[in-house]
Amino acid sequence: MSTGLSTGRSTHRPAGRGAGPWRVPLAALLLAVAPSCLAATAPPAAASWPDRPLRILIPFPPGGASDTIGRTTGDQLAQQLGQPVVIDNRPGAGGRLAIEMLAGALPDGYTTLVGSVGGIAISPSLYRKLPYDPERDLLPVSRIGEIINVMVVNPSIGVASVKDFIEWTRKRTEPVRFGSSGTGQPDHLAAEFFQRAAGVTMTHVPYKGGGPALVDLMSGDLQLMFATYVVALPHVKSGRLRLLGVTTPERQALLPDLSALSEAIPGFGLSNWNGLFLPGRTPVAIAERLFVEANKAILSPELKRRQAVAGIEPVGSRSRAEFAQFVRDDTARWARIVKQSGIVVE
């Protein structure tokens, strides 16, 4: 398996304090944790952290949205902490390979992970057995990014909104076919959740990756997909696909004119989040320091610019405890979706 390595030493400007697409006020964050107080009470190893390069594990190949989140965050952390940040792409097993590596790493704060919703929140209910215990082996630090996911259809079906699509589906006599990047993948489960929440029946057509599925959606073999905004956008601009809405509970700051599916289906809401994780048993002082630095990093104008190009909204957390609860809640939400769908992946 190939591994892409690059140093994250950054020459970017220090993170600004201006407003942006971020839901947590910086003042509240900085009041929650004071780094100087942490240093005063931290053990010697934690007090000197970091005194050597850090490594960020990315569960996907270079070039994707999670990779962009990891690299932009790593660049800014390198500038703030005064240490290089090495990006270590470890794709495989739907993100579980990198998670297993983090679980087995020394809990010294020098190995971190950009965890995604699929590997962290979905895998525990999708797979009968995992080589790690998410509660015991992973320490949530903070959310850092939201990958914008959208509902897209073939324009030939003649619908312009989510409500139109639901009505069209209910009246259609032939099966409505939706594609996904594979059974049990987040785009598959999003569509399963949608059809139950909307009260419609559709047929799943799994592919080996989202690319081939999009090709068939544009050709008319499929009628619907849930895809990342940045992947769908070129085909939307060319007129071969039509956007109907974003999957998050509320509209996205980057796409204020695009409705959220919850506006047509009350209670619908799925987040394609990414967050920073440390190995379990990492000292609290180190985890709190990384929390503060990560939430400072996502305010950087350069980071926000680079992530916006990739269809990503920087999102922070008010505290490590809030993020940990968010992960537990999202894991439970996906467990219900998996159970209702009857999906089990060996």
FENVENMO-V143924 format. One record per backbone hydrogen bond with DSSP energy under -1.0 kcal/mol. CO is the residue of the C=O (numbers start at 0). NH is the residue of the N-H. E is the energy in kcal/mol with one decimal. If there is no record, write none. Layout:
CO:NH:E
CO:NH:E
//
This chain:
3:88:-1.8
5:86:-2.5
19:21:-2.8
24:28:-1.7
25:29:-2.8
26:30:-2.0
27:31:-1.3
28:32:-1.2
33:37:-1.9
34:38:-2.4
35:39:-1.5
36:40:-1.2
37:41:-1.2
42:46:-2.8
43:47:-1.5
53:85:-3.3
54:111:-2.8
55:87:-2.8
56:113:-2.5
57:89:-3.4
60:63:-1.0
63:67:-2.1
64:68:-2.4
65:69:-2.4
66:70:-2.7
67:71:-2.6
68:72:-2.2
69:73:-2.5
70:74:-2.6
71:75:-1.7
72:76:-2.6
73:77:-2.4
74:78:-1.5
75:79:-2.2
76:80:-3.2
77:81:-1.6
83:53:-2.3
84:7:-1.5
85:55:-3.0
87:57:-2.3
91:94:-1.2
91:96:-1.6
92:95:-1.6
94:98:-1.4
95:99:-2.5
96:100:-2.0
97:101:-2.2
98:102:-2.5
99:103:-1.4
101:104:-1.4
105:107:-2.0
109:54:-2.3
111:56:-3.0
112:114:-1.1
112:276:-2.0
114:274:-2.3
115:119:-2.5
116:120:-1.4
116:121:-1.7
117:122:-1.8
121:124:-1.3
121:125:-1.4
122:126:-2.3
125:344:-2.2
132:136:-3.5
133:137:-1.1
136:279:-2.2
138:277:-2.3
141:275:-2.8
144:273:-2.4
145:312:-2.5
147:228:-3.1
148:246:-1.8
149:226:-2.4
150:243:-2.7
151:224:-2.0
152:241:-2.2
153:156:-1.9
154:157:-1.9
160:164:-2.2
161:165:-2.4
162:166:-2.3
163:167:-2.7
164:168:-2.6
165:169:-2.1
166:170:-1.4
167:171:-1.3
175:202:-3.3
176:222:-3.0
176:223:-1.3
177:204:-2.6
179:206:-1.3
180:208:-1.1
181:184:-2.0
184:188:-2.4
185:189:-2.3
186:190:-1.5
187:191:-2.0
188:192:-2.5
189:193:-2.3
190:194:-2.4
191:195:-1.5
192:196:-2.7
193:197:-2.8
194:199:-2.3
202:177:-2.6
204:179:-1.3
206:208:-1.3
209:213:-2.3
210:214:-1.9
211:215:-1.8
212:216:-1.9
213:217:-2.4
214:218:-1.6
215:220:-1.6
215:221:-1.4
223:178:-1.9
224:151:-2.8
226:149:-3.5
227:231:-2.1
228:232:-2.3
231:235:-1.8
232:236:-2.7
233:237:-1.5
234:239:-1.8
234:240:-1.4
235:238:-1.0
241:152:-2.1
244:150:-2.6
245:260:-2.5
246:269:-2.7
251:254:-1.0
254:257:-1.8
258:245:-2.1
259:262:-1.9
260:263:-1.6
260:264:-2.4
264:267:-2.4
270:272:-1.1
271:146:-2.6
272:116:-1.2
273:143:-2.6
273:144:-1.7
274:114:-2.6
275:140:-2.7
275:141:-1.0
276:112:-1.9
277:138:-3.1
278:281:-1.3
282:286:-2.2
283:287:-2.7
284:288:-1.9
285:289:-2.6
286:290:-2.1
287:291:-2.1
288:292:-2.4
289:293:-2.8
290:294:-2.0
291:295:-1.6
292:296:-2.3
293:297:-1.6
295:298:-1.6
296:299:-1.9
299:303:-2.5
300:304:-2.1
301:305:-2.5
302:306:-2.5
303:307:-2.2
304:308:-1.5
306:311:-2.2
307:310:-1.7
310:147:-2.3
312:145:-2.2
318:322:-1.9
319:323:-2.6
320:324:-2.2
321:325:-2.3
322:326:-2.5
323:327:-2.1
324:328:-2.8
325:329:-2.6
326:330:-2.5
327:331:-2.1
328:332:-2.1
329:333:-2.5
330:334:-1.9
331:335:-1.8
332:336:-1.7
333:337:-2.9
334:338:-2.4
335:339:-2.6
336:340:-1.9
337:341:-1.1
337:342:-1.5
//
